[in-house]
């Protein structure tokens, strides 16, 4: 296993859809992926050679940001890849003085909440926030 990490918004749709399928998420059409790319502030991917094995992205509006589509291929989970991806994503925004830095955590995925808590997110009524990097409005 030789994992490389890359920041960038241009990732082939077929690669993204294959990664989504590996975790049971619905694929997106090429047009929808183009829209996702154009509206994302930052995207980080993890590859094992040419195979896309992880990704996550951030959307922001200057006041708030949200972490989306954090996804690790099941064959590569529990190997530190998600931790490294999220560290890179947090590093990109932690000094930008957002009033809110959020992530949605699915109750149906029992391991994501403890993982996000380990990364510094705190449970809120509507999801989770990275309180330690936020500034009051």
C-alpha positions in Angstrom: 0.0 0.0 0.0 1.4 3.3 -1.1 -1.0 6.1 -0.2 -0.6 9.6 -1.7 -2.7 12.6 -0.8 -3.6 15.4 -3.2 -5.5 18.6 -3.0 -7.5 19.6 -6.0 -11.0 19.9 -7.4 -10.5 17.9 -10.6 -11.1 14.2 -9.9 -12.5 11.9 -12.5 -16.2 11.3 -12.0 -15.8 7.5 -12.6 -13.2 7.4 -9.7 -15.5 9.3 -7.4 -18.5 7.1 -8.2 -16.5 3.9 -7.7 -15.5 5.1 -4.3 -19.1 6.1 -3.5 -20.3 2.7 -4.6 -17.8 1.0 -2.3 -19.5 2.5 0.7 -23.1 2.2 -0.6 -23.6 5.8 -1.6 -25.5 6.7 -4.8 -23.4 7.7 -7.8 -23.6 11.2 -9.2 -24.0 12.2 -12.8 -21.1 14.0 -14.5 -23.1 17.2 -14.6 -23.7 17.0 -10.9 -20.0 16.3 -10.1 -19.0 19.3 -12.2 -21.4 21.4 -10.1 -20.0 19.9 -6.9 -16.5 20.7 -8.0 -17.4 24.3 -8.9 -19.0 25.0 -5.6 -16.4 23.3 -3.4 -13.7 25.3 -1.7 -11.3 22.5 -1.2 -11.1 18.8 -2.0 -8.5 16.3 -0.8 -8.1 12.8 -2.1 -6.1 9.7 -1.1 -4.9 7.2 -3.7 -3.2 3.8 -3.5 -1.3 4.1 -6.7 -4.0 5.0 -9.2 -7.0 3.8 -7.2 -9.0 6.4 -5.4 -9.4 5.2 -1.8 -10.5 8.3 0.0 -11.8 11.8 -0.3 -13.4 14.7 1.5 -14.4 18.2 0.5 -15.2 21.6 2.0 -17.8 24.2 1.1 -17.7 27.7 2.5 -19.2 31.1 2.2 -16.7 33.2 4.1 -18.5 33.0 7.4 -19.2 29.2 7.7 -17.8 26.1 6.3 -19.0 22.5 6.1 -17.1 19.3 5.6 -18.8 17.0 3.0 -18.4 13.6 1.4 -15.8 12.2 3.7 -15.4 8.7 2.4 -12.8 5.9 2.7 -13.0 2.7 0.7 -13.9 -0.2 3.1 -10.7 -2.0 2.2 -8.7 1.0 3.5 -10.6 1.9 6.6 -8.8 1.8 10.0 -5.4 2.5 8.4 -5.1 6.2 9.3 -6.2 7.5 5.9 -9.4 9.2 7.1 -7.4 10.8 9.9 -4.8 12.1 7.5 -7.5 13.4 5.1 -9.4 15.2 7.8 -6.2 16.7 9.2 -5.4 18.1 5.8 -8.9 19.5 5.5 -8.9 21.0 9.0 -5.4 22.5 8.3 -6.8 24.2 5.2 -9.5 26.1 7.2 -8.5 26.2 10.9 -7.1 29.8 10.7 -9.8 31.3 8.5 -11.9 32.5 11.5 -15.2 30.9 10.5 -18.2 31.4 12.9 -19.2 27.8 12.2 -17.3 24.7 11.0 -19.7 21.8 10.7 -20.1 18.3 9.6 -23.1 16.0 9.4 -22.7 12.7 11.2 -25.1 9.9 10.3 -26.6 7.9 13.1 -26.7 4.9 10.8 -22.9 4.9 10.8 -21.9 4.1 14.4 -18.2 4.7 13.9 -18.3 8.2 12.3 -19.3 10.1 15.5 -16.4 8.8 17.6 -14.0 9.4 14.7 -15.1 13.0 14.3 -15.0 13.5 18.0 -11.4 12.2 18.0 -10.6 14.8 15.3 -12.0 17.6 17.6 -15.6 17.9 16.5 -18.3 18.4 19.2 -21.8 17.1 19.0 -24.5 19.6 18.4 -28.3 19.3 17.9 -28.0 19.6 14.2 -24.7 17.8 13.6 -21.2 18.4 14.8 -18.9 21.5 14.9 -15.2 22.1 15.2 -15.5 24.5 18.2 -11.8 24.8 18.8 -11.2 26.5 15.5 -14.3 28.7 15.4 -14.6 32.4 16.4 -17.7 34.0 17.8 -19.9 36.0 15.5 
